[in-house]
Amino acid sequence: METAECRDAIEKDLVYVSTFALKDPLRPNIEQSVQKIRYGRVFDQTADSNEPYQVNIRMMTGDHLQTARAIAIQCGIINDEEANEEDVVMTGAEFREKIGAYNKVMDYNKKEYRIDFMDRKKFDELKKKVKVIARCTSEDKFVFVCGIKSKGGLVGMTGSTISDAEALRKADVGLSMGTGCDVAKDNSDLVILDNNFESIYKSIMWGRAIFDNVRKFL
C-alpha cells in the first residue's frame, strides 16, 4: 500500500526533463456546421442573436471541464458570456447532483430501459440551461437522452465510442462517425462515412424534406 513515506522516497532527487502537450485540432468549418444545424443557415453578424433555434445543441464529453468549455466556445455552441453563466457548463458529477435521485427501470412493453426521476422538475429546469457537460459518464448521456424524450423531445445524438452505445440506441436518431468503433456504429441509425459534421445538417435537411412531402401526400 502506498504511504507518505513511500512517496517521499520515490519522489526524492528527481530531475526535470521536459514538458510536452498534445492538441487535437477542430475539424475544418466546424463553427459553420454548428450554425447550420442550429439555425438552418450560417449565422452572420447582422442576424438577430435572439433568433429561435431549430436544433438545440449540447455537448457531452469525457474531457476536462476547462477543455470542454474552450472547445464549445470555438465551435460556437456557447459564447464567452454563456461560458461563465450558472448551469450552462458543468461536470457530470454536478449534473447528477442537480437532477437528484432517479431510477433506471425496464419498460417491458417497449423492451428498453427508461429513467424515472424522483423530482422531475429539477431535470426540466436544468435541461433548459445546460449546454456543456464535461467529465460525463455513459449513464449521464443515457439519462439526458431519456429525460428529453420523456417530455416529447426528439433527440439526435452523435457518438463514436463504446460509452456512447446505450445513449445512441435510446435516441430517436443515433449517428456515429465512420471512424467510430464498431459497437457505436452497430447501435446507430446512421453512420457518417465522410466524418464530416456538416453531413448531420444535410441529413436533417433531407429528412425534413422527405417528411414534409410524405405528410402532404397523405
C-alpha positions in Angstrom: 0.0 0.0 0.0 1.3 3.5 -0.9 2.2 5.6 2.1 3.6 9.1 2.7 7.0 7.7 3.5 6.9 5.6 0.3 6.1 8.7 -1.8 8.8 10.7 -0.1 11.4 8.1 -1.0 10.2 7.7 -4.7 9.9 11.5 -5.3 13.3 12.4 -3.9 16.2 13.7 -6.1 14.1 13.9 -9.3 15.4 15.5 -12.5 13.1 17.7 -14.6 13.5 16.6 -18.2 10.8 18.3 -20.3 7.1 19.2 -20.8 5.0 18.4 -23.8 1.4 18.9 -24.8 -0.9 17.4 -27.4 -3.6 19.3 -29.3 -6.4 17.7 -31.2 -7.4 20.4 -33.8 -11.1 21.0 -34.6 -12.4 19.8 -37.9 -12.4 22.5 -40.7 -15.5 24.8 -40.8 -17.0 23.2 -37.7 -18.4 26.5 -36.5 -20.3 27.0 -39.7 -21.6 23.4 -39.5 -22.9 24.0 -35.9 -24.6 27.2 -37.1 -26.3 25.4 -40.0 -27.6 22.7 -37.7 -28.8 25.2 -35.1 -30.3 27.9 -37.3 -30.7 26.2 -40.7 -28.1 28.6 -42.1 -24.8 30.3 -41.3 -25.4 32.9 -38.5 -23.9 36.2 -39.6 -23.2 39.3 -37.6 -26.4 41.1 -38.9 -28.8 38.4 -37.7 -30.9 38.6 -34.6 -29.0 37.0 -31.7 -32.4 36.0 -30.2 -33.4 34.1 -33.3 -35.0 30.8 -32.2 -33.1 27.6 -32.6 -34.2 25.0 -35.0 -32.0 22.5 -33.1 -30.7 22.9 -29.6 -27.1 21.6 -29.5 -25.5 20.2 -26.4 -22.0 18.8 -25.9 -21.4 15.9 -23.5 -17.8 14.8 -23.3 -15.4 13.0 -21.1 -12.9 15.8 -21.4 -11.8 18.1 -18.5 -14.2 21.0 -17.7 -11.8 23.7 -19.0 -11.1 21.8 -22.2 -14.8 21.3 -22.8 -15.6 24.9 -22.2 -12.8 26.1 -24.6 -13.9 23.7 -27.4 -17.5 24.6 -27.0 -16.7 28.3 -27.4 -14.5 27.6 -30.5 -17.3 25.5 -32.1 -19.9 28.2 -31.4 -22.0 26.0 -29.1 -21.7 28.7 -26.4 -20.3 32.2 -26.4 -17.9 33.9 -23.9 -20.8 35.3 -21.8 -22.6 31.9 -21.6 -19.4 30.2 -20.6 -19.5 31.8 -17.2 -23.2 31.6 -16.5 -24.5 29.3 -13.9 -25.7 25.8 -15.0 -24.6 26.3 -18.6 -21.3 24.5 -18.3 -20.8 21.8 -15.7 -19.3 18.4 -14.9 -21.1 15.1 -14.9 -20.9 15.0 -11.1 -22.6 18.4 -10.9 -25.2 17.3 -13.3 -26.1 14.2 -11.2 -26.2 16.3 -8.1 -28.6 18.9 -9.6 -31.1 16.4 -11.1 -31.3 14.5 -7.9 -32.1 10.8 -7.4 -33.6 8.7 -10.2 -34.3 5.0 -11.0 -33.4 3.1 -14.1 -36.5 1.0 -14.9 -37.1 -1.7 -17.5 -40.1 -1.0 -19.7 -41.2 -4.5 -20.6 -43.7 -3.3 -23.2 -41.1 -1.4 -25.2 -38.3 -3.8 -24.1 -36.0 -0.9 -23.2 -34.9 1.0 -20.1 -36.3 4.3 -19.0 -35.4 6.8 -16.3 -37.9 7.7 -13.6 -36.8 10.9 -11.8 -37.7 11.4 -8.1 -38.1 15.1 -8.8 -38.9 15.7 -12.4 -38.9 19.5 -12.1 -35.2 19.5 -11.3 -34.3 17.9 -14.6 -36.7 20.0 -16.6 -35.3 23.2 -15.2 -31.7 22.2 -15.8 -32.1 20.9 -19.4 -33.3 24.4 -20.4 -29.9 25.9 -19.4 -27.2 23.3 -19.7 -25.2 23.2 -22.9 -21.9 21.5 -22.0 -21.4 18.6 -19.6 -17.7 17.6 -19.1 -16.3 14.5 -17.4 -19.6 12.8 -18.0 -20.2 9.1 -18.0 -22.1 6.8 -20.3 -25.0 6.8 -17.9 -25.1 10.6 -17.8 -25.6 10.6 -21.6 -28.3 7.9 -21.3 -30.2 9.8 -18.5 -30.1 13.1 -20.5 -31.5 11.4 -23.7 -34.2 9.7 -21.7 -35.1 12.9 -19.9 -35.6 14.8 -23.1 -37.5 12.0 -24.9 -39.9 11.5 -22.0 -41.1 15.1 -22.4 -41.8 14.6 -26.1 -38.5 16.0 -27.4 -36.8 14.5 -30.5 -33.2 13.6 -29.9 -30.4 13.1 -32.4 -27.2 12.0 -30.8 -23.7 11.6 -32.2 -21.1 9.3 -30.7 -18.1 7.2 -31.6 -17.1 5.2 -28.6 -18.4 2.2 -26.6 -19.6 4.5 -23.8 -22.0 6.2 -26.3 -23.7 2.9 -27.4 -26.6 2.9 -24.9 -27.5 6.5 -25.5 -27.1 6.1 -29.3 -29.6 3.2 -29.2 -32.0 5.2 -27.0 -32.0 8.4 -29.1 -34.6 8.9 -31.8 -31.7 9.0 -34.3 -28.3 7.8 -33.4 -25.4 9.0 -35.6 -21.8 7.8 -35.5 -18.8 8.8 -37.4 -17.3 6.3 -39.9 -14.1 6.3 -37.9 -16.0 5.3 -34.7 -15.8 2.0 -33.0 -17.9 -0.9 -34.3 -20.0 -1.0 -31.1 -21.1 2.6 -31.6 -21.8 2.1 -35.3 -23.8 -1.1 -34.6 -26.0 0.9 -32.2 -26.5 3.8 -34.5 -29.2 4.5 -37.1 -26.9 6.4 -39.4 -23.2 6.2 -40.0 -21.5 9.3 -41.3 -19.0 7.8 -43.7 -17.2 11.1 -44.7 -16.7 12.0 -41.0 -18.0 15.5 -41.8 -20.1 17.2 -39.1 -21.9 19.1 -41.8 -23.4 15.8 -43.1 -25.6 15.9 -40.0 -27.1 19.2 -41.2 -27.7 17.6 -44.7 -29.4 14.6 -43.1 -31.7 16.9 -41.1 -32.5 18.9 -44.2 -33.3 15.9 -46.4 -35.1 14.1 -43.6 -37.4 17.1 -43.1 -38.0 17.4 -46.8 -39.0 13.8 -47.1 -41.2 14.0 -44.0 -43.0 17.2 -45.3 -43.6 15.6 -48.7 -45.0 12.4 -47.3 -47.2 14.4 -44.9 -48.5 16.5 -47.8 -49.2 13.4 -49.9 -51.0 11.6 -47.1 
